[in-house]
């Protein structure tokens, strides 16, 4: 299972500023980036970024979209963030449980 995270912003430099703050280092990327996409092969790692975007939504006015595998694309908002994180945790738990059952 993988999770695709997509950040969108019309404000010049916003995505770069956010990512530099998030990763705590300078990034070599253009300032006029309007879209950033990253595929997390370990979905639990996406949760940290998702939480950070939502926690800083007062400072950064970005749109956050996620997609699990080839499923539907969902907009993550302050209102649905906890439910989406719970769903990701459930899916990871379910996938790991299925994987361990197949090993036996």
N, CA, C and O atoms as a GROMACS GRO file, in nm:
protein
  416
    1UNK      N    1   0.084  -0.118   0.000
    1UNK     CA    2   0.000   0.000   0.000
    1UNK      C    3   0.089   0.124   0.000
    1UNK      O    4   0.193   0.127   0.066
    2UNK      N    5   0.048   0.224  -0.073
    2UNK     CA    6   0.119   0.350  -0.076
    2UNK      C    7   0.020   0.465  -0.070
    2UNK      O    8  -0.098   0.449  -0.105
    3UNK      N    9   0.068   0.580  -0.026
    3UNK     CA   10  -0.014   0.700  -0.015
    3UNK      C   11   0.053   0.812  -0.094
    3UNK      O   12   0.170   0.842  -0.074
    4UNK      N   13  -0.024   0.872  -0.184
    4UNK     CA   14   0.025   0.985  -0.261
    4UNK      C   15  -0.027   1.112  -0.195
    4UNK      O   16  -0.148   1.128  -0.175
    5UNK      N   17   0.065   1.202  -0.162
    5UNK     CA   18   0.030   1.330  -0.100
    5UNK      C   19   0.058   1.439  -0.202
    5UNK      O   20   0.164   1.441  -0.265
    6UNK      N   21  -0.036   1.530  -0.216
    6UNK     CA   22  -0.026   1.637  -0.314
    6UNK      C   23  -0.055   1.770  -0.244
    6UNK      O   24  -0.161   1.788  -0.184
    7UNK      N   25   0.040   1.862  -0.252
    7UNK     CA   26   0.021   1.997  -0.198
    7UNK      C   27   0.001   2.093  -0.315
    7UNK      O   28   0.074   2.087  -0.414
    8UNK      N   29  -0.098   2.180  -0.304
    8UNK     CA   30  -0.127   2.280  -0.406
    8UNK      C   31  -0.129   2.418  -0.343
    8UNK      O   32  -0.183   2.436  -0.233
    9UNK      N   33  -0.071   2.515  -0.414
    9UNK     CA   34  -0.074   2.652  -0.365
    9UNK      C   35  -0.055   2.748  -0.482
    9UNK      O   36   0.027   2.723  -0.571
   10UNK      N   37  -0.130   2.856  -0.481
   10UNK     CA   38  -0.117   2.961  -0.582
   10UNK      C   39  -0.021   3.070  -0.535
   10UNK      O   40   0.020   3.155  -0.614
   11UNK      N   41   0.015   3.068  -0.406
   11UNK     CA   42   0.101   3.172  -0.349
   11UNK      C   43   0.248   3.136  -0.376
   11UNK      O   44   0.294   3.028  -0.340
   12UNK      N   45   0.318   3.226  -0.438
   12UNK     CA   46   0.457   3.204  -0.473
   12UNK      C   47   0.541   3.177  -0.349
   12UNK      O   48   0.538   3.254  -0.253
   13UNK      N   49   0.615   3.068  -0.352
   13UNK     CA   50   0.707   3.033  -0.244
   13UNK      C   51   0.646   2.959  -0.127
   13UNK      O   52   0.718   2.914  -0.038
   14UNK      N   53   0.515   2.945  -0.125
   14UNK     CA   54   0.451   2.886  -0.007
   14UNK      C   55   0.488   2.739   0.012
   14UNK      O   56   0.520   2.698   0.123
   15UNK      N   57   0.482   2.661  -0.094
   15UNK     CA   58   0.515   2.518  -0.081
   15UNK      C   59   0.661   2.502  -0.042
   15UNK      O   60   0.693   2.422   0.046
   16UNK      N   61   0.749   2.576  -0.105
   16UNK     CA   62   0.891   2.568  -0.071
   16UNK      C   63   0.914   2.608   0.074
   16UNK      O   64   0.986   2.539   0.147
   17UNK      N   65   0.854   2.718   0.117
   17UNK     CA   66   0.868   2.763   0.256
   17UNK      C   67   0.820   2.657   0.354
   17UNK      O   68   0.886   2.628   0.454
   18UNK      N   69   0.704   2.598   0.325
   18UNK     CA   70   0.650   2.496   0.413
   18UNK      C   71   0.743   2.375   0.420
   18UNK      O   72   0.775   2.327   0.529
   19UNK      N   73   0.786   2.326   0.304
   19UNK     CA   74   0.870   2.206   0.302
   19UNK      C   75   1.005   2.230   0.368
   19UNK      O   76   1.058   2.141   0.434
   20UNK      N   77   1.062   2.348   0.351
   20UNK     CA   78   1.188   2.379   0.418
   20UNK      C   79   1.170   2.384   0.569
   20UNK      O   80   1.257   2.339   0.644
   21UNK      N   81   1.059   2.436   0.613
   21UNK     CA   82   1.029   2.437   0.756
   21UNK      C   83   1.006   2.294   0.806
   21UNK      O   84   1.055   2.256   0.913
   22UNK      N   85   0.932   2.217   0.730
   22UNK     CA   86   0.899   2.079   0.768
   22UNK      C   87   1.024   1.992   0.777
   22UNK      O   88   1.045   1.921   0.876
   23UNK      N   89   1.108   1.997   0.675
   23UNK     CA   90   1.228   1.915   0.671
   23UNK      C   91   1.347   1.979   0.744
   23UNK      O   92   1.451   1.916   0.761
   24UNK      N   93   1.331   2.104   0.786
   24UNK     CA   94   1.432   2.180   0.859
   24UNK      C   95   1.564   2.187   0.784
   24UNK      O   96   1.672   2.171   0.841
   25UNK      N   97   1.552   2.212   0.653
   25UNK     CA   98   1.671   2.232   0.571
   25UNK      C   99   1.632   2.303   0.442
   25UNK      O  100   1.516   2.301   0.400
   26UNK      N  101   1.731   2.366   0.382
   26UNK     CA  102   1.707   2.435   0.256
   26UNK      C  103   1.691   2.333   0.144
   26UNK      O  104   1.766   2.236   0.134
   27UNK      N  105   1.592   2.356   0.059
   27UNK     CA  106   1.565   2.264  -0.052
   27UNK      C  107   1.596   2.332  -0.184
   27UNK      O  108   1.572   2.451  -0.201
   28UNK      N  109   1.648   2.255  -0.275
   28UNK     CA  110   1.676   2.306  -0.409
   28UNK      C  111   1.552   2.284  -0.495
   28UNK      O  112   1.536   2.181  -0.560
   29UNK      N  113   1.465   2.383  -0.492
   29UNK     CA  114   1.344   2.381  -0.574
   29UNK      C  115   1.308   2.524  -0.609
   29UNK      O  116   1.341   2.618  -0.537
   30UNK      N  117   1.238   2.537  -0.720
   30UNK     CA  118   1.197   2.671  -0.763
   30UNK      C  119   1.099   2.731  -0.664
   30UNK      O  120   1.027   2.659  -0.595
   31UNK      N  121   1.097   2.862  -0.657
   31UNK     CA  122   1.008   2.934  -0.567
   31UNK      C  123   0.864   2.938  -0.619
   31UNK      O  124   0.770   2.957  -0.542
   32UNK      N  125   0.848   2.920  -0.751
   32UNK     CA  126   0.715   2.933  -0.810
   32UNK      C  127   0.642   2.799  -0.826
   32UNK      O  128   0.551   2.788  -0.907
   33UNK      N  129   0.682   2.699  -0.750
   33UNK     CA  130   0.616   2.568  -0.753
   33UNK      C  131   0.472   2.584  -0.703
   33UNK      O  132   0.449   2.639  -0.595
   34UNK      N  133   0.377   2.536  -0.783
   34UNK     CA  134   0.236   2.542  -0.742
   34UNK      C  135   0.183   2.406  -0.699
   34UNK      O  136   0.074   2.396  -0.643
   35UNK      N  137   0.260   2.300  -0.727
   35UNK     CA  138   0.215   2.166  -0.692
   35UNK      C  139   0.337   2.081  -0.654
   35UNK      O  140   0.441   2.086  -0.720
   36UNK      N  141   0.320   2.003  -0.546
   36UNK     CA  142   0.425   1.912  -0.500
   36UNK      C  143   0.357   1.779  -0.474
   36UNK      O  144   0.254   1.773  -0.407
   37UNK      N  145   0.415   1.673  -0.526
   37UNK     CA  146   0.359   1.538  -0.508
   37UNK      C  147   0.467   1.447  -0.454
   37UNK      O  148   0.581   1.449  -0.501
   38UNK      N  149   0.430   1.368  -0.355
   38UNK     CA  150   0.523   1.270  -0.301
   38UNK      C  151   0.447   1.141  -0.275
   38UNK      O  152   0.335   1.143  -0.223
   39UNK      N  153   0.508   1.029  -0.311
   39UNK     CA  154   0.447   0.898  -0.288
   39UNK      C  155   0.518   0.832  -0.170
   39UNK      O  156   0.638   0.806  -0.176
   40UNK      N  157   0.443   0.808  -0.066
   40UNK     CA  158   0.496   0.740   0.053
   40UNK      C  159   0.470   0.591   0.040
   40UNK      O  160   0.355   0.547   0.038
   41UNK      N  161   0.577   0.513   0.032
   41UNK     CA  162   0.562   0.368   0.028
   41UNK      C  163   0.536   0.310   0.166
   41UNK      O  164   0.491   0.196   0.181
   42UNK      N  165   0.564   0.391   0.268
   42UNK     CA  166   0.531   0.356   0.406
   42UNK      C  167   0.426   0.458   0.449
   42UNK      O  168   0.459   0.568   0.494
   43UNK      N  169   0.299   0.422   0.435
   43UNK     CA  170   0.190   0.518   0.457
   43UNK      C  171   0.191   0.589   0.591
   43UNK      O  172   0.145   0.702   0.601
   44UNK      N  173   0.243   0.525   0.695
   44UNK     CA  174   0.244   0.591   0.825
   44UNK      C  175   0.332   0.715   0.823
   44UNK      O  176   0.310   0.807   0.903
   45UNK      N  177   0.430   0.720   0.735
   45UNK     CA  178   0.514   0.839   0.725
   45UNK      C  179   0.436   0.957   0.669
   45UNK      O  180   0.471   1.072   0.697
   46UNK      N  181   0.333   0.932   0.592
   46UNK     CA  182   0.250   1.039   0.536
   46UNK      C  183   0.171   1.110   0.646
   46UNK      O  184   0.139   1.228   0.634
   47UNK      N  185   0.139   1.038   0.753
   47UNK     CA  186   0.056   1.095   0.859
   47UNK      C  187   0.123   1.217   0.922
   47UNK      O  188   0.055   1.314   0.954
   48UNK      N  189   0.252   1.213   0.939
   48UNK     CA  190   0.323   1.325   1.000
   48UNK      C  191   0.311   1.450   0.913
   48UNK      O  192   0.284   1.559   0.963
   49UNK      N  193   0.331   1.434   0.783
   49UNK     CA  194   0.319   1.548   0.692
   49UNK      C  195   0.175   1.600   0.690
   49UNK      O  196   0.153   1.721   0.694
   50UNK      N  197   0.079   1.510   0.682
   50UNK     CA  198  -0.062   1.549   0.680
   50UNK      C  199  -0.096   1.630   0.805
   50UNK      O  200  -0.158   1.736   0.796
   51UNK      N  201  -0.056   1.580   0.920
   51UNK     CA  202  -0.083   1.649   1.046
   51UNK      C  203  -0.018   1.786   1.050
   51UNK      O  204  -0.078   1.883   1.097
   52UNK      N  205   0.104   1.795   1.001
   52UNK     CA  206   0.176   1.921   1.003
   52UNK      C  207   0.111   2.024   0.911
   52UNK      O  208   0.101   2.141   0.947
   53UNK      N  209   0.068   1.982   0.794
   53UNK     CA  210  -0.001   2.074   0.703
   53UNK      C  211  -0.126   2.128   0.769
   53UNK      O  212  -0.151   2.249   0.767
   54UNK      N  213  -0.206   2.041   0.826
   54UNK     CA  214  -0.332   2.083   0.888
   54UNK      C  215  -0.306   2.169   1.012
   54UNK      O  216  -0.374   2.269   1.033
   55UNK      N  217  -0.208   2.131   1.093
   55UNK     CA  218  -0.176   2.209   1.214
   55UNK      C  219  -0.128   2.350   1.179
   55UNK      O  220  -0.142   2.441   1.260
   56UNK      N  221  -0.073   2.368   1.060
   56UNK     CA  222  -0.021   2.498   1.018
   56UNK      C  223  -0.108   2.564   0.912
   56UNK      O  224  -0.062   2.651   0.838
   57UNK      N  225  -0.233   2.524   0.905
   57UNK     CA  226  -0.322   2.578   0.802
   57UNK      C  227  -0.352   2.726   0.822
   57UNK      O  228  -0.398   2.793   0.729
   58UNK      N  229  -0.328   2.777   0.941
   58UNK     CA  230  -0.346   2.921   0.962
   58UNK      C  231  -0.231   3.001   0.899
   58UNK      O  232  -0.250   3.116   0.860
   59UNK      N  233  -0.115   2.940   0.889
   59UNK     CA  234   0.003   3.005   0.832
   59UNK      C  235   0.018   2.979   0.682
   59UNK      O  236   0.056   3.068   0.606
   60UNK      N  237  -0.011   2.855   0.641
   60UNK     CA  238   0.002   2.815   0.501
   60UNK      C  239  -0.136   2.782   0.446
   60UNK      O  240  -0.206   2.696   0.499
   61UNK      N  241  -0.174   2.850   0.340
   61UNK     CA  242  -0.308   2.831   0.281
   61UNK      C  243  -0.299   2.737   0.162
   61UNK      O  244  -0.336   2.773   0.050
   62UNK      N  245  -0.251   2.616   0.187
   62UNK     CA  246  -0.235   2.517   0.080
   62UNK      C  247  -0.352   2.420   0.080
   62UNK      O  248  -0.420   2.401   0.180
   63UNK      N  249  -0.374   2.361  -0.035
   63UNK     CA  250  -0.470   2.252  -0.046
   63UNK      C  251  -0.392   2.122  -0.036
   63UNK      O  252  -0.288   2.106  -0.099
   64UNK      N  253  -0.443   2.029   0.043
   64UNK     CA  254  -0.379   1.900   0.064
   64UNK      C  255  -0.471   1.791   0.012
   64UNK      O  256  -0.586   1.780   0.054
   65UNK      N  257  -0.419   1.711  -0.080
   65UNK     CA  258  -0.493   1.599  -0.136
   65UNK      C  259  -0.416   1.471  -0.107
   65UNK      O  260  -0.293   1.471  -0.106
   66UNK      N  261  -0.490   1.362  -0.082
   66UNK     CA  262  -0.424   1.232  -0.067
   66UNK      C  263  -0.497   1.128  -0.151
   66UNK      O  264  -0.616   1.142  -0.182
   67UNK      N  265  -0.423   1.024  -0.185
   67UNK     CA  266  -0.479   0.912  -0.258
   67UNK      C  267  -0.411   0.786  -0.205
   67UNK      O  268  -0.288   0.781  -0.197
   68UNK      N  269  -0.489   0.686  -0.170
   68UNK     CA  270  -0.435   0.559  -0.124
   68UNK      C  271  -0.436   0.462  -0.241
   68UNK      O  272  -0.541   0.437  -0.301
   69UNK      N  273  -0.319   0.410  -0.273
   69UNK     CA  274  -0.301   0.324  -0.390
   69UNK      C  275  -0.360   0.395  -0.512
   69UNK      O  276  -0.324   0.508  -0.542
   70UNK      N  277  -0.449   0.330  -0.582
   70UNK     CA  278  -0.512   0.391  -0.700
   70UNK      C  279  -0.658   0.428  -0.672
   70UNK      O  280  -0.741   0.435  -0.763
   71UNK      N  281  -0.687   0.451  -0.544
   71UNK     CA  282  -0.822   0.484  -0.503
   71UNK      C  283  -0.859   0.628  -0.532
   71UNK      O  284  -0.791   0.699  -0.606
   72UNK      N  285  -0.969   0.669  -0.472
   72UNK     CA  286  -1.018   0.806  -0.491
   72UNK      C  287  -0.922   0.907  -0.429
   72UNK      O  288  -0.850   0.877  -0.334
   73UNK      N  289  -0.925   1.027  -0.484
   73UNK     CA  290  -0.846   1.138  -0.430
   73UNK      C  291  -0.934   1.213  -0.330
   73UNK      O  292  -1.050   1.245  -0.359
   74UNK      N  293  -0.878   1.240  -0.212
   74UNK     CA  294  -0.953   1.307  -0.107
   74UNK      C  295  -0.883   1.435  -0.065
   74UNK      O  296  -0.761   1.438  -0.050
   75UNK      N  297  -0.960   1.540  -0.047
   75UNK     CA  298  -0.908   1.665   0.008
   75UNK      C  299  -0.905   1.651   0.159
   75UNK      O  300  -1.005   1.614   0.220
   76UNK      N  301  -0.792   1.682   0.219
   76UNK     CA  302  -0.779   1.676   0.365
   76UNK      C  303  -0.803   1.816   0.419
   76UNK      O  304  -0.739   1.913   0.376
   77UNK      N  305  -0.895   1.827   0.512
   77UNK     CA  306  -0.928   1.954   0.575
   77UNK      C  307  -0.912   1.942   0.726
   77UNK      O  308  -0.891   1.833   0.779
   78UNK      N  309  -0.924   2.054   0.794
   78UNK     CA  310  -0.920   2.053   0.939
   78UNK      C  311  -1.032   1.964   0.994
   78UNK      O  312  -1.014   1.893   1.093
   79UNK      N  313  -1.148   1.969   0.928
   79UNK     CA  314  -1.265   1.895   0.975
   79UNK      C  315  -1.252   1.744   0.958
   79UNK      O  316  -1.304   1.669   1.040
   80UNK      N  317  -1.185   1.697   0.852
   80UNK     CA  318  -1.182   1.553   0.829
   80UNK      C  319  -1.044   1.490   0.854
   80UNK      O  320  -1.026   1.370   0.833
   81UNK      N  321  -0.949   1.569   0.898
   81UNK     CA  322  -0.812   1.522   0.916
   81UNK      C  323  -0.803   1.402   1.010
   81UNK      O  324  -0.738   1.303   0.978
   82UNK      N  325  -0.866   1.410   1.126
   82UNK     CA  326  -0.860   1.300   1.222
   82UNK      C  327  -0.919   1.172   1.165
   82UNK      O  328  -0.865   1.063   1.188
   83UNK      N  329  -1.029   1.183   1.093
   83UNK     CA  330  -1.090   1.065   1.033
   83UNK      C  331  -1.000   1.003   0.926
   83UNK      O  332  -0.991   0.881   0.916
   84UNK      N  333  -0.935   1.086   0.848
   84UNK     CA  334  -0.844   1.036   0.745
   84UNK      C  335  -0.724   0.967   0.808
   84UNK      O  336  -0.681   0.861   0.761
   85UNK      N  337  -0.670   1.025   0.912
   85UNK     CA  338  -0.556   0.962   0.981
   85UNK      C  339  -0.598   0.829   1.043
   85UNK      O  340  -0.523   0.732   1.035
   86UNK      N  341  -0.714   0.824   1.104
   86UNK     CA  342  -0.764   0.698   1.160
   86UNK      C  343  -0.780   0.594   1.050
   86UNK      O  344  -0.746   0.477   1.070
   87UNK      N  345  -0.832   0.635   0.935
   87UNK     CA  346  -0.850   0.542   0.823
   87UNK      C  347  -0.716   0.489   0.773
   87UNK      O  348  -0.704   0.371   0.742
   88UNK      N  349  -0.615   0.576   0.766
   88UNK     CA  350  -0.482   0.531   0.724
   88UNK      C  351  -0.423   0.432   0.824
   88UNK      O  352  -0.365   0.331   0.786
   89UNK      N  353  -0.439   0.462   0.952
   89UNK     CA  354  -0.390   0.370   1.055
   89UNK      C  355  -0.462   0.235   1.045
   89UNK      O  356  -0.399   0.130   1.056
   90UNK      N  357  -0.593   0.238   1.025
   90UNK     CA  358  -0.670   0.115   1.010
   90UNK      C  359  -0.623   0.035   0.889
   90UNK      O  360  -0.604  -0.086   0.899
   91UNK      N  361  -0.604   0.101   0.777
   91UNK     CA  362  -0.560   0.032   0.656
   91UNK      C  363  -0.422  -0.030   0.674
   91UNK      O  364  -0.397  -0.142   0.629
   92UNK      N  365  -0.332   0.042   0.740
   92UNK     CA  366  -0.198  -0.011   0.766
   92UNK      C  367  -0.204  -0.131   0.859
   92UNK      O  368  -0.136  -0.232   0.837
   93UNK      N  369  -0.285  -0.119   0.963
   93UNK     CA  370  -0.301  -0.229   1.057
   93UNK      C  371  -0.359  -0.351   0.986
   93UNK      O  372  -0.311  -0.463   1.004
   94UNK      N  373  -0.460  -0.328   0.906
   94UNK     CA  374  -0.526  -0.436   0.833
   94UNK      C  375  -0.430  -0.502   0.734
   94UNK      O  376  -0.427  -0.625   0.722
   95UNK      N  377  -0.351  -0.422   0.665
   95UNK     CA  378  -0.255  -0.475   0.567
   95UNK      C  379  -0.147  -0.557   0.638
   95UNK      O  380  -0.111  -0.665   0.592
   96UNK      N  381  -0.096  -0.506   0.750
   96UNK     CA  382   0.007  -0.578   0.825
   96UNK      C  383  -0.048  -0.708   0.882
   96UNK      O  384   0.022  -0.809   0.885
   97UNK      N  385  -0.172  -0.705   0.929
   97UNK     CA  386  -0.236  -0.824   0.984
   97UNK      C  387  -0.252  -0.930   0.874
   97UNK      O  388  -0.227  -1.048   0.898
   98UNK      N  389  -0.294  -0.889   0.756
   98UNK     CA  390  -0.312  -0.980   0.644
   98UNK      C  391  -0.177  -1.038   0.601
   98UNK      O  392  -0.167  -1.157   0.572
   99UNK      N  393  -0.075  -0.954   0.598
   99UNK     CA  394   0.059  -0.998   0.559
   99UNK      C  395   0.112  -1.101   0.657
   99UNK      O  396   0.170  -1.202   0.616
  100UNK      N  397   0.094  -1.077   0.787
  100UNK     CA  398   0.142  -1.171   0.888
  100UNK      C  399   0.066  -1.303   0.882
  100UNK      O  400   0.124  -1.408   0.906
  101UNK      N  401  -0.064  -1.300   0.851
  101UNK     CA  402  -0.143  -1.421   0.840
  101UNK      C  403  -0.096  -1.506   0.722
  101UNK      O  404  -0.097  -1.628   0.730
  102UNK      N  405  -0.055  -1.441   0.614
  102UNK     CA  406  -0.009  -1.514   0.497
  102UNK      C  407   0.125  -1.580   0.521
  102UNK      O  408   0.156  -1.681   0.456
  103UNK      N  409   0.207  -1.527   0.612
  103UNK     CA  410   0.337  -1.584   0.641
  103UNK      C  411   0.326  -1.714   0.719
  103UNK      O  412   0.415  -1.798   0.710
  104UNK      N  413   0.219  -1.732   0.793
  104UNK     CA  414   0.204  -1.850   0.880
  104UNK      C  415   0.164  -1.970   0.803
  104UNK      O  416   0.148  -2.078   0.861
   0.00000   0.00000   0.00000
